[in-house]
Amino acid sequence: MDAIGLTQEHGYELPMTQEELADVLDLTAVHVDRMLKAHEVGGLITRTRRNMSFPGWEKMREACYFDQCFRYPGQQEPFLS
């Protein structure tokens, strides 16, 4: 786990319900549920209760246009997989 205790090697525990996530994102819970299910069907994520993992990490990176040069505040080196 990382310093904030949310992430694991290829996944994390979502610390909120889909309804709470929808509220934070200003979306409907139905839309959030549909998007999560679409990502599951597409092989981008797997879910078990609040645990989410990314078996298709490369596909997820492509789908999200992930920039490998992104840096977190205070991070010396870019995140490279």
N, C-alpha and C positions, 0 to 999 in steps of 0.2 A: 504494500500500500504506500501511497505517497504521503507527503507531510500533512495534507488535510484529510487523509483517510477516506477519500472517495474512490480513487482509481486503483485498479489492479493491473496486471500485465497487459491484458487486452480487453478490459471491460471495467465496469464500475457498478456501484449500487446507487440507483437513483433515489435521492433522499426526499422525494415528494411523490404524490399521486399524479396520475395523468391529468386530473382536474386542476390540481395546483400548478402543474407545468403549463397547462392551457391558459390559466389566468396570468401567469408570469409572461407568457408569450403573446397575450392578447388574442388567443385563438379559441375556438370551441373545443371542448373535450372530445367531441366526435371527430373533428379534423385531426387532432393529435393522435387519437387511436387509429384512424385510417392511415396516417403517414407511418406510424410505427409498424402497423401490419404490412404495409407496402414494402417497407425496408426489410421486414422478416422474409416475405415472399421472394424478394429480390436477392436474398442471401447476404445482405449487408449487416444485419444484426440478428442476435438471438436473445430472447427474453425469458426469464424465469422469475416471476413475481417482480421485484424491483431490481433484480440483477440484469444488466445488459452486457453483452459481449459482442465482439466484432470479428466473426470468423472470416469475413471477406474484407480484411483490413485494406488491401490494395484497391478493391472495388470501392470501398467507402472513401478512401483518399481521392480517387478519381471523381466520384459522384459529388464530393464536397469541394472540389478544386483546392485541396489541401496544399498549402505552400510550405515546402520543406525548410525554407529559410525563416519561418516564423520564430520569434524569440519571446519568451516570457520575460516580464520585468526582472532584471537581475541575473538572467541566464547568460552565461558566457558564450556558449556554442549554440548554433541553431538546432532545433529538434530534427533529427534525421532518423526516422522510423524507430 
